[in-house]
Amino acid sequence: MKALSPSSKRSSIRPRRWQGNPDALGGRASVRVGRCTDTEYVLLREHLKGLEGAKRKGMALPASTAAWLGSIGDDLHERIERAGLCLPRLGRAASDATLATFVRTYINNRSDLGIRSINNLVQSEKRLVEVFGTERKLNTITAGDAKDFQRRLLTDRYSQATVAMFIKKAKQFFADAVDRDLIAKNPFRKVKAGSQVNTERMEYVPVEAVQSVMVVCDIKWKLRFALARYAGLRSPSEACLLEWKDVRWKDNKICVHSPKTKKHGKPLRWVPISDALRVILLEALHQAEPDDARICPGIDASTNLREQGERLCERAGVKPWQKMFQNLRLSCETDWMDSHGLTTACKFSGNTPEVAIKHYHVVRERDYIDAGRPVRASEEIRTLAGGAESGAELSGFVRKPAERNGSHKATSDAITATCNVTHFGASSYLTDTIPPRGVEPLFNG
């Protein structure tokens, strides 16, 4: 065998760095493995790929990789920790684990979450590392530090709702560290996060505004706007999963697959097809390619629809509304609450009544106008009962006098007026039988 020259030997042993595949947010795990031969690097690379694959898929490590991870030195193990591919070793976890390493590892382990939830965790990670630094030890952060973190966020450019989200995610990180016995207690436990509802950004978008924007849109964007405003879909996470086979034309409904509610045992729901949505769906079907199974090709759960949506609004001469697609869904559910009631609206939208009232219902300008209009006395009872369409029968609360044999209606104007303005819960008592002798008490003699 031909002997290797000194230069060949030097070239076979050199510093190496391994990089993994891009994740959903475009980031790559990177590990500096040090000086090694080509053969050693090939073995290291296979084990690192095994670590990366196990974390992303939420699966157990291959036996050979688990044994290798336990046998390597602390220096290489720490580098793998910093890349988020493994947890700190138990022997030194309590004293040596840094905040940056632990949080990155936690996020990489949450393969059960959707891309939006992961993005919220990443944003919170950036704020924590920004304030505490990359080398801050996990067990040195105190309750006072946690309160200072919240105060700093409040003095920065963030809204109260955004600060609340950061605090809740920080609690989540440190709670997991407590569960793993890395720290004794959660420093954020007593920090009140506050509400994540930003009512200033909740805006009702009239159908007319959306229709004006659709005039300047191609069919793809018409459909994206329509699915959010007419069908209340979460966009893009639910819209990108829709397929033509999910449309039940004869039954007038669409099967919506929801990644967000799947973990709560509700993987799908049904939404109605309104007349306006049907027209756009048929137009999209007519223009679709024969091999297009998806209704909205070209987008996925990570697609940013907001920026292009705002540009289309400006092109149409419509002032862009805040939270572009979230407020379209909000407006749809608000309309459903009016037309179908809270329970049915929640079934259509895929959320609970508590969430619907808190995050999706807004009072519109026309509601104030309608509330100020004079209402006929006969309509007032119907309004209090929830707008019964019959107008007179309120599910048994008010009974027709004609349905009771031998009854006589009071003819006193004063009593009639009182009956008309009294709460519907008491109206059944006021329409009970009145004796023929009238309402005056009887006196002896």
TORKOL-4160 file (C-alpha; in steps of 0.2 Angstrom, whole numbers, padded with zeros to 4 digits, m for minus):
445
<pt num="1" X="0000" Y="0000" Z="0000"/>
<pt num="2" X="0006" Y="0017" Z="m0004"/>
<pt num="3" X="0011" Y="0027" Z="0011"/>
<pt num="4" X="0002" Y="0044" Z="0014"/>
<pt num="5" X="0013" Y="0059" Z="0013"/>
<pt num="6" X="0014" Y="0070" Z="0028"/>
<pt num="7" X="0003" Y="0083" Z="0019"/>
<pt num="8" X="m0010" Y="0070" Z="0016"/>
<pt num="9" X="m0010" Y="0065" Z="0034"/>
<pt num="10" X="m0012" Y="0083" Z="0040"/>
<pt num="11" X="m0027" Y="0085" Z="0028"/>
<pt num="12" X="m0036" Y="0070" Z="0035"/>
<pt num="13" X="m0036" Y="0076" Z="0053"/>
<pt num="14" X="m0043" Y="0094" Z="0053"/>
<pt num="15" X="m0056" Y="0104" Z="0063"/>
<pt num="16" X="m0074" Y="0100" Z="0058"/>
<pt num="17" X="m0091" Y="0108" Z="0061"/>
<pt num="18" X="m0107" Y="0099" Z="0058"/>
<pt num="19" X="m0123" Y="0108" Z="0052"/>
<pt num="20" X="m0140" Y="0100" Z="0052"/>
<pt num="21" X="m0155" Y="0103" Z="0041"/>
<pt num="22" X="m0165" Y="0119" Z="0041"/>
<pt num="23" X="m0180" Y="0119" Z="0053"/>
<pt num="24" X="m0197" Y="0126" Z="0050"/>
<pt num="25" X="m0190" Y="0144" Z="0054"/>
<pt num="26" X="m0175" Y="0142" Z="0043"/>
<pt num="27" X="m0162" Y="0139" Z="0058"/>
<pt num="28" X="m0149" Y="0126" Z="0058"/>
<pt num="29" X="m0142" Y="0116" Z="0073"/>
<pt num="30" X="m0123" Y="0118" Z="0072"/>
<pt num="31" X="m0110" Y="0108" Z="0082"/>
<pt num="32" X="m0091" Y="0111" Z="0082"/>
<pt num="33" X="m0084" Y="0093" Z="0084"/>
<pt num="34" X="m0066" Y="0098" Z="0084"/>
<pt num="35" X="m0051" Y="0090" Z="0076"/>
<pt num="36" X="m0055" Y="0072" Z="0069"/>
<pt num="37" X="m0051" Y="0061" Z="0054"/>
<pt num="38" X="m0063" Y="0058" Z="0040"/>
<pt num="39" X="m0069" Y="0041" Z="0047"/>
<pt num="40" X="m0072" Y="0049" Z="0064"/>
<pt num="41" X="m0082" Y="0063" Z="0057"/>
<pt num="42" X="m0093" Y="0051" Z="0047"/>
<pt num="43" X="m0097" Y="0042" Z="0063"/>
<pt num="44" X="m0100" Y="0058" Z="0073"/>
<pt num="45" X="m0111" Y="0065" Z="0059"/>
<pt num="46" X="m0123" Y="0049" Z="0059"/>
<pt num="47" X="m0125" Y="0051" Z="0078"/>
<pt num="48" X="m0129" Y="0070" Z="0077"/>
<pt num="49" X="m0141" Y="0066" Z="0063"/>
<pt num="50" X="m0150" Y="0053" Z="0074"/>
<pt num="51" X="m0151" Y="0066" Z="0088"/>
<pt num="52" X="m0158" Y="0079" Z="0076"/>
<pt num="53" X="m0171" Y="0067" Z="0069"/>
<pt num="54" X="m0176" Y="0060" Z="0086"/>
<pt num="55" X="m0180" Y="0078" Z="0093"/>
<pt num="56" X="m0189" Y="0084" Z="0077"/>
<pt num="57" X="m0200" Y="0068" Z="0077"/>
<pt num="58" X="m0202" Y="0066" Z="0095"/>
<pt num="59" X="m0195" Y="0049" Z="0095"/>
<pt num="60" X="m0183" Y="0039" Z="0106"/>
<pt num="61" X="m0165" Y="0039" Z="0102"/>
<pt num="62" X="m0158" Y="0025" Z="0093"/>
<pt num="63" X="m0149" Y="0013" Z="0105"/>
<pt num="64" X="m0132" Y="0016" Z="0097"/>
<pt num="65" X="m0134" Y="0035" Z="0098"/>
<pt num="66" X="m0140" Y="0035" Z="0116"/>
<pt num="67" X="m0124" Y="0024" Z="0121"/>
<pt num="68" X="m0113" Y="0036" Z="0111"/>
<pt num="69" X="m0120" Y="0051" Z="0119"/>
<pt num="70" X="m0117" Y="0044" Z="0136"/>
<pt num="71" X="m0099" Y="0040" Z="0132"/>
<pt num="72" X="m0093" Y="0056" Z="0125"/>
<pt num="73" X="m0083" Y="0069" Z="0135"/>
<pt num="74" X="m0091" Y="0084" Z="0144"/>
<pt num="75" X="m0084" Y="0096" Z="0131"/>
<pt num="76" X="m0092" Y="0089" Z="0116"/>
<pt num="77" X="m0108" Y="0085" Z="0126"/>
<pt num="78" X="m0109" Y="0104" Z="0130"/>
<pt num="79" X="m0108" Y="0109" Z="0112"/>
<pt num="80" X="m0122" Y="0097" Z="0108"/>
<pt num="81" X="m0132" Y="0105" Z="0122"/>
<pt num="82" X="m0129" Y="0122" Z="0115"/>
<pt num="83" X="m0136" Y="0116" Z="0098"/>
<pt num="84" X="m0152" Y="0111" Z="0107"/>
<pt num="85" X="m0150" Y="0092" Z="0103"/>
<pt num="86" X="m0149" Y="0085" Z="0120"/>
<pt num="87" X="m0152" Y="0090" Z="0138"/>
<pt num="88" X="m0138" Y="0094" Z="0151"/>
<pt num="89" X="m0130" Y="0080" Z="0160"/>
<pt num="90" X="m0139" Y="0076" Z="0177"/>
<pt num="91" X="m0122" Y="0077" Z="0186"/>
<pt num="92" X="m0119" Y="0095" Z="0183"/>
<pt num="93" X="m0136" Y="0101" Z="0177"/>
<pt num="94" X="m0141" Y="0111" Z="0193"/>
<pt num="95" X="m0125" Y="0121" Z="0193"/>
<pt num="96" X="m0120" Y="0122" Z="0175"/>
<pt num="97" X="m0135" Y="0123" Z="0164"/>
<pt num="98" X="m0137" Y="0140" Z="0156"/>
<pt num="99" X="m0154" Y="0149" Z="0152"/>
<pt num="100" X="m0150" Y="0150" Z="0133"/>
<pt num="101" X="m0145" Y="0132" Z="0131"/>
<pt num="102" X="m0160" Y="0125" Z="0141"/>
<pt num="103" X="m0173" Y="0136" Z="0132"/>
<pt num="104" X="m0166" Y="0131" Z="0115"/>
<pt num="105" X="m0166" Y="0113" Z="0120"/>
<pt num="106" X="m0184" Y="0114" Z="0126"/>
<pt num="107" X="m0190" Y="0122" Z="0110"/>
<pt num="108" X="m0182" Y="0109" Z="0100"/>
<pt num="109" X="m0190" Y="0095" Z="0110"/>
<pt num="110" X="m0208" Y="0103" Z="0107"/>
<pt num="111" X="m0211" Y="0093" Z="0091"/>
<pt num="112" X="m0229" Y="0092" Z="0096"/>
<pt num="113" X="m0232" Y="0111" Z="0093"/>
<pt num="114" X="m0237" Y="0120" Z="0077"/>
<pt num="115" X="m0226" Y="0133" Z="0068"/>
<pt num="116" X="m0235" Y="0148" Z="0076"/>
<pt num="117" X="m0233" Y="0141" Z="0093"/>
<pt num="118" X="m0215" Y="0138" Z="0090"/>
<pt num="119" X="m0213" Y="0155" Z="0083"/>
<pt num="120" X="m0220" Y="0162" Z="0100"/>
<pt num="121" X="m0208" Y="0152" Z="0110"/>
<pt num="122" X="m0193" Y="0158" Z="0099"/>
<pt num="123" X="m0198" Y="0176" Z="0101"/>
<pt num="124" X="m0199" Y="0174" Z="0120"/>
<pt num="125" X="m0182" Y="0165" Z="0120"/>
<pt num="126" X="m0174" Y="0180" Z="0111"/>
<pt num="127" X="m0181" Y="0192" Z="0124"/>
<pt num="128" X="m0175" Y="0181" Z="0138"/>
<pt num="129" X="m0157" Y="0180" Z="0131"/>
<pt num="130" X="m0157" Y="0198" Z="0126"/>
<pt num="131" X="m0160" Y="0203" Z="0145"/>
<pt num="132" X="m0151" Y="0190" Z="0154"/>
<pt num="133" X="m0137" Y="0186" Z="0142"/>
<pt num="134" X="m0131" Y="0169" Z="0134"/>
<pt num="135" X="m0120" Y="0164" Z="0149"/>
<pt num="136" X="m0132" Y="0167" Z="0163"/>
<pt num="137" X="m0135" Y="0151" Z="0173"/>
<pt num="138" X="m0152" Y="0145" Z="0175"/>
<pt num="139" X="m0152" Y="0143" Z="0194"/>
<pt num="140" X="m0146" Y="0161" Z="0197"/>
<pt num="141" X="m0161" Y="0169" Z="0190"/>
<pt num="142" X="m0172" Y="0175" Z="0205"/>
<pt num="143" X="m0190" Y="0181" Z="0207"/>
<pt num="144" X="m0183" Y="0199" Z="0208"/>
<pt num="145" X="m0175" Y="0196" Z="0191"/>
<pt num="146" X="m0191" Y="0190" Z="0184"/>
<pt num="147" X="m0200" Y="0206" Z="0189"/>
<pt num="148" X="m0186" Y="0216" Z="0182"/>
<pt num="149" X="m0188" Y="0207" Z="0166"/>
<pt num="150" X="m0207" Y="0211" Z="0165"/>
<pt num="151" X="m0204" Y="0230" Z="0170"/>
<pt num="152" X="m0191" Y="0231" Z="0156"/>
<pt num="153" X="m0203" Y="0224" Z="0143"/>
<pt num="154" X="m0216" Y="0236" Z="0148"/>
<pt num="155" X="m0205" Y="0251" Z="0146"/>
<pt num="156" X="m0200" Y="0245" Z="0129"/>
<pt num="157" X="m0210" Y="0246" Z="0113"/>
<pt num="158" X="m0221" Y="0230" Z="0117"/>
<pt num="159" X="m0240" Y="0231" Z="0121"/>
<pt num="160" X="m0247" Y="0224" Z="0137"/>
<pt num="161" X="m0254" Y="0209" Z="0127"/>
<pt num="162" X="m0236" Y="0205" Z="0120"/>
<pt num="163" X="m0228" Y="0207" Z="0137"/>
<pt num="164" X="m0241" Y="0195" Z="0144"/>
<pt num="165" X="m0237" Y="0182" Z="0131"/>
<pt num="166" X="m0218" Y="0183" Z="0134"/>
<pt num="167" X="m0221" Y="0181" Z="0153"/>
<pt num="168" X="m0232" Y="0166" Z="0151"/>
<pt num="169" X="m0219" Y="0158" Z="0139"/>
<pt num="170" X="m0206" Y="0162" Z="0152"/>
<pt num="171" X="m0216" Y="0153" Z="0166"/>
<pt num="172" X="m0218" Y="0138" Z="0154"/>
<pt num="173" X="m0199" Y="0137" Z="0151"/>
<pt num="174" X="m0195" Y="0138" Z="0170"/>
<pt num="175" X="m0209" Y="0126" Z="0175"/>
<pt num="176" X="m0201" Y="0113" Z="0164"/>
<pt num="177" X="m0184" Y="0116" Z="0172"/>
<pt num="178" X="m0192" Y="0113" Z="0189"/>
<pt num="179" X="m0200" Y="0097" Z="0183"/>
<pt num="180" X="m0182" Y="0091" Z="0177"/>
<pt num="181" X="m0175" Y="0096" Z="0195"/>
<pt num="182" X="m0163" Y="0109" Z="0187"/>
<pt num="183" X="m0170" Y="0122" Z="0198"/>
<pt num="184" X="m0179" Y="0122" Z="0215"/>
<pt num="185" X="m0193" Y="0134" Z="0211"/>
<pt num="186" X="m0200" Y="0144" Z="0196"/>
<pt num="187" X="m0194" Y="0163" Z="0198"/>
<pt num="188" X="m0209" Y="0168" Z="0187"/>
<pt num="189" X="m0222" Y="0159" Z="0197"/>
<pt num="190" X="m0228" Y="0175" Z="0206"/>
<pt num="191" X="m0227" Y="0187" Z="0191"/>
<pt num="192" X="m0244" Y="0191" Z="0185"/>
<pt num="193" X="m0244" Y="0191" Z="0166"/>
<pt num="194" X="m0260" Y="0200" Z="0163"/>
<pt num="195" X="m0272" Y="0198" Z="0148"/>
<pt num="196" X="m0266" Y="0194" Z="0131"/>
<pt num="197" X="m0281" Y="0202" Z="0123"/>
<pt num="198" X="m0277" Y="0218" Z="0114"/>
<pt num="199" X="m0294" Y="0226" Z="0111"/>
<pt num="200" X="m0287" Y="0240" Z="0102"/>
<pt num="201" X="m0282" Y="0229" Z="0088"/>
<pt num="202" X="m0298" Y="0220" Z="0087"/>
<pt num="203" X="m0308" Y="0227" Z="0072"/>
<pt num="204" X="m0324" Y="0222" Z="0063"/>
<pt num="205" X="m0321" Y="0222" Z="0045"/>
<pt num="206" X="m0337" Y="0225" Z="0035"/>
<pt num="207" X="m0341" Y="0213" Z="0020"/>
<pt num="208" X="m0341" Y="0228" Z="0008"/>
<pt num="209" X="m0323" Y="0233" Z="0012"/>
<pt num="210" X="m0317" Y="0215" Z="0008"/>
<pt num="211" X="m0327" Y="0215" Z="m0008"/>
<pt num="212" X="m0319" Y="0231" Z="m0013"/>
<pt num="213" X="m0302" Y="0223" Z="m0011"/>
<pt num="214" X="m0307" Y="0207" Z="m0020"/>
<pt num="215" X="m0310" Y="0218" Z="m0036"/>
<pt num="216" X="m0291" Y="0220" Z="m0038"/>
<pt num="217" X="m0286" Y="0202" Z="m0033"/>
<pt num="218" X="m0283" Y="0187" Z="m0043"/>
<pt num="219" X="m0293" Y="0171" Z="m0039"/>
<pt num="220" X="m0280" Y="0165" Z="m0027"/>
<pt num="221" X="m0281" Y="0180" Z="m0016"/>
<pt num="222" X="m0300" Y="0181" Z="m0018"/>
<pt num="223" X="m0301" Y="0164" Z="m0011"/>
<pt num="224" X="m0289" Y="0168" Z="0004"/>
<pt num="225" X="m0299" Y="0183" Z="0009"/>
<pt num="226" X="m0316" Y="0174" Z="0006"/>
<pt num="227" X="m0311" Y="0159" Z="0017"/>
<pt num="228" X="m0306" Y="0170" Z="0031"/>
<pt num="229" X="m0321" Y="0182" Z="0030"/>
<pt num="230" X="m0335" Y="0171" Z="0024"/>
<pt num="231" X="m0330" Y="0154" Z="0032"/>
<pt num="232" X="m0320" Y="0160" Z="0048"/>
<pt num="233" X="m0305" Y="0149" Z="0044"/>
<pt num="234" X="m0288" Y="0152" Z="0053"/>
<pt num="235" X="m0276" Y="0158" Z="0039"/>
<pt num="236" X="m0265" Y="0151" Z="0033"/>
<pt num="237" X="m0264" Y="0136" Z="0045"/>
<pt num="238" X="m0282" Y="0129" Z="0041"/>
<pt num="239" X="m0284" Y="0137" Z="0023"/>
<pt num="240" X="m0268" Y="0128" Z="0017"/>
<pt num="241" X="m0274" Y="0111" Z="0022"/>
<pt num="242" X="m0291" Y="0112" Z="0012"/>
<pt num="243" X="m0294" Y="0101" Z="m0002"/>
<pt num="244" X="m0307" Y="0100" Z="m0015"/>
<pt num="245" X="m0313" Y="0084" Z="m0008"/>
<pt num="246" X="m0317" Y="0093" Z="0008"/>
<pt num="247" X="m0331" Y="0103" Z="0000"/>
<pt num="248" X="m0348" Y="0095" Z="0001"/>
<pt num="249" X="m0357" Y="0105" Z="m0012"/>
<pt num="250" X="m0374" Y="0096" Z="m0010"/>
<pt num="251" X="m0374" Y="0098" Z="0009"/>
<pt num="252" X="m0368" Y="0116" Z="0008"/>
<pt num="253" X="m0353" Y="0114" Z="0020"/>
<pt num="254" X="m0334" Y="0112" Z="0021"/>
<pt num="255" X="m0324" Y="0100" Z="0031"/>
<pt num="256" X="m0310" Y="0110" Z="0040"/>
<pt num="257" X="m0295" Y="0101" Z="0047"/>
<pt num="258" X="m0288" Y="0111" Z="0062"/>
<pt num="259" X="m0270" Y="0108" Z="0068"/>
<pt num="260" X="m0273" Y="0120" Z="0083"/>
<pt num="261" X="m0288" Y="0110" Z="0090"/>
<pt num="262" X="m0282" Y="0093" Z="0085"/>
<pt num="263" X="m0272" Y="0091" Z="0101"/>
<pt num="264" X="m0289" Y="0094" Z="0111"/>
<pt num="265" X="m0297" Y="0080" Z="0102"/>
<pt num="266" X="m0306" Y="0091" Z="0089"/>
<pt num="267" X="m0296" Y="0087" Z="0073"/>
<pt num="268" X="m0310" Y="0094" Z="0061"/>
<pt num="269" X="m0326" Y="0104" Z="0060"/>
<pt num="270" X="m0339" Y="0109" Z="0048"/>
<pt num="271" X="m0342" Y="0127" Z="0041"/>
<pt num="272" X="m0357" Y="0132" Z="0030"/>
<pt num="273" X="m0355" Y="0138" Z="0013"/>
<pt num="274" X="m0362" Y="0155" Z="0011"/>
<pt num="275" X="m0369" Y="0161" Z="m0006"/>
<pt num="276" X="m0354" Y="0173" Z="m0008"/>
<pt num="277" X="m0341" Y="0160" Z="m0004"/>
<pt num="278" X="m0350" Y="0147" Z="m0016"/>
<pt num="279" X="m0347" Y="0159" Z="m0031"/>
<pt num="280" X="m0329" Y="0161" Z="m0027"/>
<pt num="281" X="m0326" Y="0143" Z="m0024"/>
<pt num="282" X="m0334" Y="0139" Z="m0041"/>
<pt num="283" X="m0323" Y="0152" Z="m0049"/>
<pt num="284" X="m0308" Y="0144" Z="m0041"/>
<pt num="285" X="m0313" Y="0127" Z="m0046"/>
<pt num="286" X="m0315" Y="0132" Z="m0064"/>
<pt num="287" X="m0298" Y="0139" Z="m0065"/>
<pt num="288" X="m0289" Y="0126" Z="m0055"/>
<pt num="289" X="m0276" Y="0114" Z="m0063"/>
<pt num="290" X="m0282" Y="0096" Z="m0065"/>
<pt num="291" X="m0269" Y="0090" Z="m0053"/>
<pt num="292" X="m0272" Y="0102" Z="m0039"/>
<pt num="293" X="m0279" Y="0093" Z="m0024"/>
<pt num="294" X="m0278" Y="0108" Z="m0013"/>
<pt num="295" X="m0290" Y="0123" Z="m0014"/>
<pt num="296" X="m0276" Y="0135" Z="m0009"/>
<pt num="297" X="m0260" Y="0129" Z="m0017"/>
<pt num="298" X="m0244" Y="0140" Z="m0015"/>
<pt num="299" X="m0246" Y="0143" Z="0004"/>
<pt num="300" X="m0241" Y="0133" Z="0019"/>
<pt num="301" X="m0243" Y="0136" Z="0038"/>
<pt num="302" X="m0228" Y="0148" Z="0038"/>
<pt num="303" X="m0233" Y="0159" Z="0024"/>
<pt num="304" X="m0234" Y="0178" Z="0028"/>
<pt num="305" X="m0251" Y="0183" Z="0021"/>
<pt num="306" X="m0252" Y="0200" Z="0030"/>
<pt num="307" X="m0239" Y="0210" Z="0019"/>
<pt num="308" X="m0247" Y="0206" Z="0002"/>
<pt num="309" X="m0264" Y="0208" Z="0010"/>
<pt num="310" X="m0260" Y="0226" Z="0015"/>
<pt num="311" X="m0253" Y="0230" Z="m0002"/>
<pt num="312" X="m0269" Y="0224" Z="m0010"/>
<pt num="313" X="m0279" Y="0235" Z="0002"/>
<pt num="314" X="m0269" Y="0250" Z="m0003"/>
<pt num="315" X="m0271" Y="0246" Z="m0022"/>
<pt num="316" X="m0290" Y="0245" Z="m0019"/>
<pt num="317" X="m0290" Y="0262" Z="m0010"/>
<pt num="318" X="m0295" Y="0253" Z="0006"/>
<pt num="319" X="m0287" Y="0257" Z="0022"/>
<pt num="320" X="m0278" Y="0241" Z="0028"/>
<pt num="321" X="m0286" Y="0235" Z="0044"/>
<pt num="322" X="m0275" Y="0228" Z="0059"/>
<pt num="323" X="m0272" Y="0209" Z="0061"/>
<pt num="324" X="m0276" Y="0207" Z="0043"/>
<pt num="325" X="m0283" Y="0189" Z="0043"/>
<pt num="326" X="m0286" Y="0187" Z="0061"/>
<pt num="327" X="m0299" Y="0201" Z="0061"/>
<pt num="328" X="m0307" Y="0194" Z="0045"/>
<pt num="329" X="m0311" Y="0178" Z="0055"/>
<pt num="330" X="m0316" Y="0189" Z="0070"/>
<pt num="331" X="m0329" Y="0198" Z="0059"/>
<pt num="332" X="m0336" Y="0182" Z="0052"/>
<pt num="333" X="m0338" Y="0174" Z="0070"/>
<pt num="334" X="m0346" Y="0190" Z="0076"/>
<pt num="335" X="m0359" Y="0189" Z="0061"/>
<pt num="336" X="m0362" Y="0171" Z="0065"/>
<pt num="337" X="m0366" Y="0175" Z="0084"/>
<pt num="338" X="m0379" Y="0188" Z="0077"/>
<pt num="339" X="m0387" Y="0176" Z="0065"/>
<pt num="340" X="m0385" Y="0159" Z="0073"/>
<pt num="341" X="m0382" Y="0162" Z="0091"/>
<pt num="342" X="m0366" Y="0159" Z="0102"/>
<pt num="343" X="m0367" Y="0140" Z="0102"/>
<pt num="344" X="m0368" Y="0137" Z="0084"/>
<pt num="345" X="m0355" Y="0151" Z="0080"/>
<pt num="346" X="m0343" Y="0142" Z="0091"/>
<pt num="347" X="m0346" Y="0126" Z="0082"/>
<pt num="348" X="m0343" Y="0134" Z="0066"/>
<pt num="349" X="m0327" Y="0143" Z="0072"/>
<pt num="350" X="m0319" Y="0129" Z="0082"/>
<pt num="351" X="m0317" Y="0138" Z="0099"/>
<pt num="352" X="m0326" Y="0139" Z="0116"/>
<pt num="353" X="m0339" Y="0152" Z="0121"/>
<pt num="354" X="m0327" Y="0159" Z="0133"/>
<pt num="355" X="m0314" Y="0162" Z="0120"/>
<pt num="356" X="m0326" Y="0168" Z="0107"/>
<pt num="357" X="m0333" Y="0181" Z="0119"/>
<pt num="358" X="m0316" Y="0187" Z="0124"/>
<pt num="359" X="m0306" Y="0186" Z="0108"/>
<pt num="360" X="m0318" Y="0186" Z="0093"/>
<pt num="361" X="m0334" Y="0196" Z="0097"/>
<pt num="362" X="m0334" Y="0215" Z="0094"/>
<pt num="363" X="m0347" Y="0228" Z="0096"/>
<pt num="364" X="m0350" Y="0237" Z="0080"/>
<pt num="365" X="m0355" Y="0255" Z="0077"/>
<pt num="366" X="m0372" Y="0249" Z="0070"/>
<pt num="367" X="m0375" Y="0240" Z="0086"/>
<pt num="368" X="m0375" Y="0257" Z="0095"/>
<pt num="369" X="m0386" Y="0264" Z="0082"/>
<pt num="370" X="m0398" Y="0250" Z="0083"/>
<pt num="371" X="m0398" Y="0251" Z="0102"/>
<pt num="372" X="m0404" Y="0269" Z="0102"/>
<pt num="373" X="m0419" Y="0266" Z="0090"/>
<pt num="374" X="m0436" Y="0266" Z="0098"/>
<pt num="375" X="m0443" Y="0248" Z="0099"/>
<pt num="376" X="m0461" Y="0244" Z="0099"/>
<pt num="377" X="m0467" Y="0236" Z="0115"/>
<pt num="378" X="m0471" Y="0220" Z="0107"/>
<pt num="379" X="m0454" Y="0219" Z="0099"/>
<pt num="380" X="m0445" Y="0223" Z="0116"/>
<pt num="381" X="m0450" Y="0206" Z="0124"/>
<pt num="382" X="m0444" Y="0197" Z="0108"/>
<pt num="383" X="m0427" Y="0206" Z="0109"/>
<pt num="384" X="m0425" Y="0201" Z="0127"/>
<pt num="385" X="m0428" Y="0183" Z="0123"/>
<pt num="386" X="m0415" Y="0183" Z="0110"/>
<pt num="387" X="m0424" Y="0188" Z="0094"/>
<pt num="388" X="m0436" Y="0174" Z="0092"/>
<pt num="389" X="m0441" Y="0174" Z="0074"/>
<pt num="390" X="m0460" Y="0170" Z="0078"/>
<pt num="391" X="m0461" Y="0187" Z="0086"/>
<pt num="392" X="m0475" Y="0182" Z="0098"/>
<pt num="393" X="m0471" Y="0165" Z="0105"/>
<pt num="394" X="m0456" Y="0164" Z="0116"/>
<pt num="395" X="m0453" Y="0146" Z="0119"/>
<pt num="396" X="m0467" Y="0145" Z="0131"/>
<pt num="397" X="m0463" Y="0161" Z="0141"/>
<pt num="398" X="m0478" Y="0171" Z="0133"/>
<pt num="399" X="m0494" Y="0161" Z="0129"/>
<pt num="400" X="m0507" Y="0167" Z="0117"/>
<pt num="401" X="m0523" Y="0171" Z="0127"/>
<pt num="402" X="m0534" Y="0163" Z="0114"/>
<pt num="403" X="m0526" Y="0146" Z="0118"/>
<pt num="404" X="m0533" Y="0146" Z="0135"/>
<pt num="405" X="m0552" Y="0143" Z="0136"/>
<pt num="406" X="m0562" Y="0155" Z="0146"/>
<pt num="407" X="m0548" Y="0168" Z="0148"/>
<pt num="408" X="m0551" Y="0187" Z="0146"/>
<pt num="409" X="m0538" Y="0200" Z="0142"/>
<pt num="410" X="m0537" Y="0215" Z="0153"/>
<pt num="411" X="m0543" Y="0230" Z="0144"/>
<pt num="412" X="m0535" Y="0243" Z="0155"/>
<pt num="413" X="m0522" Y="0254" Z="0145"/>
<pt num="414" X="m0511" Y="0256" Z="0160"/>
<pt num="415" X="m0511" Y="0237" Z="0163"/>
<pt num="416" X="m0508" Y="0233" Z="0145"/>
<pt num="417" X="m0493" Y="0245" Z="0144"/>
<pt num="418" X="m0486" Y="0237" Z="0160"/>
<pt num="419" X="m0487" Y="0220" Z="0152"/>
<pt num="420" X="m0478" Y="0226" Z="0136"/>
<pt num="421" X="m0463" Y="0233" Z="0145"/>
<pt num="422" X="m0461" Y="0220" Z="0159"/>
<pt num="423" X="m0446" Y="0208" Z="0157"/>
<pt num="424" X="m0451" Y="0192" Z="0147"/>
<pt num="425" X="m0448" Y="0181" Z="0162"/>
<pt num="426" X="m0462" Y="0189" Z="0171"/>
<pt num="427" X="m0474" Y="0190" Z="0156"/>
<pt num="428" X="m0482" Y="0173" Z="0159"/>
<pt num="429" X="m0489" Y="0179" Z="0176"/>
<pt num="430" X="m0497" Y="0195" Z="0168"/>
<pt num="431" X="m0506" Y="0185" Z="0155"/>
<pt num="432" X="m0514" Y="0173" Z="0166"/>
<pt num="433" X="m0533" Y="0172" Z="0167"/>
<pt num="434" X="m0541" Y="0187" Z="0174"/>
<pt num="435" X="m0558" Y="0184" Z="0182"/>
<pt num="436" X="m0573" Y="0192" Z="0173"/>
<pt num="437" X="m0577" Y="0204" Z="0187"/>
<pt num="438" X="m0561" Y="0213" Z="0183"/>
<pt num="439" X="m0546" Y="0217" Z="0194"/>
<pt num="440" X="m0554" Y="0227" Z="0208"/>
<pt num="441" X="m0554" Y="0219" Z="0225"/>
<pt num="442" X="m0570" Y="0213" Z="0231"/>
<pt num="443" X="m0578" Y="0221" Z="0247"/>
<pt num="444" X="m0591" Y="0214" Z="0258"/>
<pt num="445" X="m0607" Y="0224" Z="0259"/>
